[in-house]
Amino acid sequence: MSILIVEDNPINAKILEINLQKNAYQTILAQNAKEALEQLISTPQIQLIISDIMMPEMDGLEFLEKIKEHSEWKNIPIIMCSSLADIETVKKAVNAGCKHYIIKPFKKEHLLAKVRETLEHKKPVLKDKSEIARTFASMIDGRIALLEKRIKGETEEGKSLGLLELLESAVYLGAERIRNLLEELTTKVGKAEEEMRDSEYPLLLRELKILRDALSSSTPNQVSTVKKEN
């Protein structure tokens, strides 16, 4: 799942990119509408577009109209992010089909809330019986084994819990409780290992086991890598 950022101001583009990547979203940058259209042609996995309005050659409203005219792209949700706050511009954007309109400068919490809300319908449910669900189940088993060792005070050199990778997968699969917990944990990476072992790790372990069982029960014949607890 990728988010296309269409922004000609490199500072604004970087701010958007950093905020999204810190929350496990993949991003693609385009400096103008023409580049954005080229990215849409070459990158079919784009699930969301965040676009400025004031851009050279083709502004954001014209870009939005072109997206909606194209059969392969018209269902991609678009968030307009602009310093233009006049009611007429907002109305034009909404009438052209944008999902949300965010005024710059924005608060990162507001941006992320709108992104999550917009992508909610794009997330596969946990009962998905695809290869992705089976891979996620296998990933969870691996993290459970590592967490159990960490809680016991055992560590393996070079073995990482891979919290960001797990967070990205939870976002994609729509595992909300795991996602919320991991978002909090990734802000505490520098916290003492002893404190994480006593509080955060057991909580994460419990939630992962719950999710593992949910995946196992929803795909009994396909998630072969998931093992039930004794």
C-alpha positions in Angstrom: 0.0 0.0 0.0 1.5 3.3 -1.1 0.5 7.0 -0.7 1.4 9.3 -3.5 2.4 12.8 -2.3 2.0 15.5 -4.9 3.8 18.6 -3.6 6.1 21.1 -5.4 7.5 22.6 -2.1 10.3 20.2 -1.0 9.9 21.2 2.7 6.2 20.5 2.7 6.8 17.3 0.8 9.4 16.1 3.3 7.1 16.9 6.3 4.4 14.8 4.8 6.8 12.0 3.9 8.3 11.9 7.4 5.0 11.9 9.2 3.6 9.1 7.1 6.7 6.9 7.1 7.0 7.2 10.9 3.6 5.6 11.0 4.5 2.7 8.7 3.0 4.1 5.4 5.0 3.8 2.2 5.2 7.0 0.2 6.0 8.1 -3.3 6.9 11.7 -4.1 5.9 13.7 -7.2 6.9 17.4 -7.6 4.0 18.3 -9.8 0.8 16.9 -11.4 2.6 15.6 -14.5 5.0 13.5 -12.4 2.0 12.3 -10.4 0.2 11.0 -13.4 3.4 9.2 -14.5 3.6 7.6 -11.1 0.0 6.4 -11.3 0.8 4.7 -14.6 3.9 3.0 -13.3 2.8 2.2 -9.8 -0.6 0.5 -9.6 -0.4 -0.2 -5.9 -1.1 3.5 -5.0 -4.0 3.5 -2.5 -4.2 7.2 -1.6 -3.2 10.6 -3.1 -2.3 13.6 -1.0 -2.0 16.7 -3.2 -1.3 20.4 -2.9 -3.5 22.8 -4.9 -1.0 25.6 -5.9 1.3 23.9 -8.4 2.8 25.1 -11.7 1.4 24.0 -15.1 -1.5 22.0 -13.7 -2.9 22.9 -10.3 -4.3 20.5 -7.8 -8.0 21.0 -8.8 -7.2 20.2 -12.5 -5.2 17.2 -11.3 -8.1 16.0 -9.2 -10.5 16.3 -12.2 -8.1 14.3 -14.4 -7.9 11.5 -11.8 -11.7 11.3 -11.6 -12.0 11.1 -15.4 -9.7 8.1 -15.6 -11.5 4.8 -15.1 -8.5 3.1 -13.4 -7.9 5.9 -11.0 -11.3 7.4 -10.2 -11.8 5.3 -7.1 -8.4 6.3 -5.5 -9.3 8.6 -2.6 -7.6 12.1 -2.6 -6.8 14.3 0.3 -6.2 17.9 -0.7 -3.6 19.6 1.6 -3.3 23.3 0.9 -2.8 26.7 2.5 -5.8 28.0 0.5 -8.6 28.3 3.1 -11.2 30.2 1.2 -14.6 28.6 1.0 -14.8 28.7 -2.8 -11.6 26.7 -3.2 -12.8 24.1 -0.6 -16.2 23.8 -2.4 -14.5 23.3 -5.7 -12.3 20.6 -4.3 -15.1 18.8 -2.6 -17.4 19.0 -5.7 -14.5 17.6 -7.8 -14.4 14.5 -5.5 -11.7 15.0 -2.9 -12.2 12.9 0.3 -10.8 15.5 2.8 -9.4 19.0 2.6 -6.6 19.8 5.1 -5.4 23.4 5.7 -1.7 24.0 6.0 0.0 24.2 8.4 -1.6 21.0 9.7 -1.2 19.1 12.9 0.3 15.7 12.3 -2.4 14.0 14.4 -5.1 15.6 12.2 -3.3 14.4 9.0 -2.9 10.9 10.3 -6.5 10.7 11.5 -7.7 11.6 8.0 -5.3 9.2 6.3 -6.5 6.3 8.5 -10.1 7.2 8.0 -9.7 7.4 4.3 -7.8 4.1 4.0 -10.2 2.2 6.4 -12.2 0.8 3.6 -9.1 -0.3 1.7 -7.9 -2.6 4.5 -8.5 -6.4 4.0 -10.3 -7.9 7.0 -8.7 -10.5 9.2 -10.7 -13.3 7.6 -8.9 -12.8 4.3 -7.6 -16.2 3.3 -4.9 -14.9 1.0 -1.2 -15.6 0.9 -0.8 -12.2 2.7 -2.8 -13.5 5.7 -0.8 -16.7 5.9 2.4 -14.7 5.7 1.2 -12.4 8.5 0.4 -15.4 10.7 3.9 -16.8 10.2 5.3 -13.3 11.1 3.3 -13.3 14.3 4.6 -16.7 15.3 8.1 -15.5 14.9 7.5 -12.3 17.0 5.8 -14.4 19.7 8.9 -16.6 20.0 11.2 -13.6 20.2 9.1 -11.8 22.8 8.9 -14.9 25.0 12.7 -15.0 25.0 13.0 -11.2 25.7 10.6 -11.5 28.6 12.7 -14.3 30.1 15.8 -12.1 29.7 17.2 -14.1 26.8 18.4 -12.2 23.7 19.9 -13.4 20.4 22.6 -11.3 18.8 21.3 -9.6 15.7 17.7 -10.6 16.3 15.3 -7.6 16.2 11.7 -7.6 17.2 11.0 -5.7 13.9 8.3 -3.5 15.4 8.0 -1.2 12.4 7.7 -4.1 10.0 5.0 -5.6 12.2 3.2 -2.2 12.5 3.1 -1.8 8.7 1.6 -5.3 8.3 -1.0 -4.6 11.1 -2.0 -1.4 9.3 -2.4 -3.2 6.0 -4.4 -6.1 7.5 -6.6 -3.8 9.6 -5.5 -5.2 13.0 -6.5 -2.1 14.9 -5.6 -3.2 18.5 -2.1 -4.4 17.5 -1.6 -1.3 15.4 -2.5 1.1 18.2 -0.2 -0.8 20.6 2.7 -0.8 18.2 2.3 2.9 17.4 2.8 3.5 21.1 5.7 1.1 21.4 7.6 2.5 18.5 7.9 5.8 20.4 9.6 4.0 23.3 12.4 2.3 21.4 15.0 4.0 23.6 13.4 3.0 26.8 15.3 0.6 29.1 15.0 -3.0 28.1 14.1 -3.9 31.7 11.1 -1.6 31.7 9.9 -2.9 28.3 10.3 -6.5 29.5 8.2 -5.9 32.6 5.3 -4.0 31.0 5.2 -3.4 27.3 6.5 -6.8 26.0 3.9 -8.9 28.0 1.1 -6.7 26.7 2.3 -7.0 23.1 2.7 -10.8 23.5 -0.8 -11.2 24.8 -2.3 -9.2 21.9 -0.2 -11.1 19.3 -1.5 -14.4 20.7 -5.1 -13.2 20.5 -4.5 -12.2 16.9 -2.8 -15.4 16.1 -5.8 -17.4 17.4 -8.2 -15.1 15.4 -6.3 -15.8 12.2 -6.1 -19.5 12.9 -9.9 -19.8 13.6 -10.8 -17.7 10.5 -8.6 -19.6 8.1 -8.4 -23.1 9.6 -7.5 -24.9 6.4 -5.2 -22.3 5.0 -3.1 -20.7 7.7 -1.0 -23.7 8.2 1.8 -21.9 10.0 -0.3 -20.8 12.9 -0.2 -23.1 15.9 -2.8 -23.1 18.6 -1.8 -22.5 22.2 -1.8 -25.6 24.5 
